[in-house]
Amino acid sequence: MEEKTITQVPKPIILKLGGSVITMKNESFTLNKRAITRLTKEIKRADVNSLVIVHGGGSFGHPVAKQYKIDKGYKDSSQIIGFAKTHQAMTTLNKHVIDSLINQNIPAVEIQPASIIITKSGRIHIMEERPLTKLLELGFTPVLYGDAVPDSNIGFAILSGDQLVSQLAIRLNADRIVIGVDVDGLYTADPKTNPSAQLIQHITLQQLKKLQNKIEKTNVTDVTGGMLGKILELIPALEHGVNVRIVNALKPDNVYRALEGEEVVSTFIEKG
């Protein structure tokens, strides 16, 4: 039998779906089913040739990880079951996302980060990306997530979906990154608590670093409502030349438009 020839795939788009979008963050282990269904329909409509999806933990992974202090590394044996429960919570959430994608006839395949990644003091140290590359070549849509992973220095750690997105973009030579969150993008202040907060529609890597330095020098809490910390994880990808667009994934059609490259209310970040 003649073997199927695998053609070179286009540069993938990396799509991150925030935990605050796909779960009800204030209700433990509660899905936002309506959002998940709508988003998977938007992904199907966009019909991206090469796509990798990463999702956050929201009300599934975070409460368990916090309870057992998994982010602090291995301290005592009581955390072992906590690591397992954290991973279980994330695979449970992932199954719902995968089921919804497959219901839209998208060939989604779960990739467990704990199986292909080892961190070193919380930072990705080893990543086996060959299964991802092969799946993309064959036309699959790999789906990953923030996870509890082995760590060579501290035993185990929490790998954020944002750090994962950045490394995937670099290692898979991504075309661009789309981040779906529960606000319209990066603001000058926390839009959930400050009505005068203004959306930053466009920012360069250099301007982003200046904003980081300003916050570090003043030693204040991230005034953007935690968004800046997530974006700073994307700096390595931006330095690699991968542009980032942050959209409100709770608003219908925003993710579809971003995947299609259409105009959408958002924050666009480029190397500049």
VENBELGI-V375177 format. One line per field, one symbol per residue. ss: DSSP state (H for helix, E for strand, - for the rest). burial: # if it has 9 or more other ideal C-beta (glycine too) atoms within 8 Angstrom, else .. Layout:
BEGIN
ss: ???
burial: ???
END
This chain:
BEGIN
ss: ------------EEEEE-HHHHE-------E-HHHHHHHHHHHHHH----EEEEE--HHHHHHHHHH--HHH------HHHHHHHHHHHHHHHHHHHHHHHHH----EEE--HHHHEEEE--EEEEE--HHHHHHHHH--EEEEE-EEEEE---EEEEE-HHHHHHHHHHH----EEEEEE-----E-----------E--EEEHHHHHHHHHHHHHH--------HHHHHH--HHHHH---EEEEEE-----HHHHHHH-----EEEEE--
burial: ........#..#############......##..##########.#...################..####.#.....#..##.###.##########.###.#.#.#######.#####.#.#....#.###.###..##########.#..#.###############.#.#.######.#####.###.....#.##..###.###.##..#......####.##.#########...########....######....#.#####..
END
